[in-house]
Amino acid sequence: MGTVKQLLWWLIAGSEGGFNRARILQTLHEKPCNANQLAEILTLDYKTIRHHIEVLEKNDAITSMGDKYAKMYFMSRTLEENYGDFKEIWDRIGEKEVNRAKDKDVKR
């Protein structure tokens, strides 16, 4: 297992908030967005998005251009090159996480 794949396992499956980080990466794979756009698309709080963006940037999973509110986020070149690893991990855990979230909503 390569280091990018290990990093992805940790970012997505091995830490709190991994499900939302995976959703952010999937969205950025489709198109670049700013934090506000990500919050709207993913129906998450802006502060939550900012937290996950910081984690993803710190781990070189995403890059950015611009500053302040015009800052746009992109999937990093390394992650683009290893998108197959992301997709493999997401396919393995994504559906489980979606079902778990639905179960939580039903119990409320």
N, C-alpha and C positions, 0 to 999 in steps of 0.2 A: 504494500500500500504506500503510495507516494505522499509527500508532505501536504500537497494541496487537498488530497482526499481526506487525510487525517484532520486538517483544519476544517474542512466542510462538515465532517462528522461532529466535531466539537461545536462549531457554530450553529448547526441545525439540530442535531439529535442529542448532543451531550450537555446542553446548557439551557437554563431558563430563558424563554423568549425565542428559542430556535425556530419555532413554527412561524412566528411573524418575520424573523430575519429571512427565512426561506421565501416567504411571500414577497418580501421586498426585492430579493434577488431575482425572483421569477418576473416580477413587474419590470425591473430595470433591464432584464434580458430582452423584453419586448420593446421598451422605449425608455430613453432617459427621462427623468422627472426631478422636480424639486421636492423638498420635504412636504410642502403643503399639498402638492399633487398626490404624493404617496399617501398622505393621511386621508385624502378624499377617496382615492381609488380603493384603498384597503379598509376604509372606515375604521381608522385607528386615531387615537388622540395624537395631536401634533408632537407633544413632548415624548410620547412613546416612540414615534417615528425617529425623532432626533436622537434618542438614546440608542436605538438599534443602528442608525446610520453611523454614530460614533464607534460602536463596536465593529461594524463592518469595515469602516475606513481604517481603523487602527490595525485590523488584521489583513489589510490589502485586498479585501474582497470587492470593494468598490472604490471608484475615484470620483473626483469632482472638478468642476470648472466654474469660475465666477465667484462671487462673494455675496454674503448676507442673503437676502431673500431671493436673489436671482441665481443662487448656487444650484447647479444641476448635477445630478448624480448619475453615474454610469457604472455598469459592471466592469471590473478591472480586466485588463487584457489577459492576465493569468487565469482568471475565472472563466472568461470567454473561451480560452483555449482548453479549459478543463470542464466545460459545461456538461459534458457527458457524465462526469463524476457527480456533479450537483444533481442532475436529472435522476441518476441511479439512486442516490440517497433520498431525494424527494419522493420518488416513486415508492420507495420502501417504507417511508415514515409518514408521508403527507396524508394519505388516506386515513391512517390510524388517528392522526391528530385531528383531522376534520371530524371524524366520528366521535372522538373524545369530547370535542367542543360541543357537538350536537347533544351528547349525553348530558353535559353540564347544563345546557340550556333547558332541556326537558325536565331536569330535577329541580330547577328554580321555581 
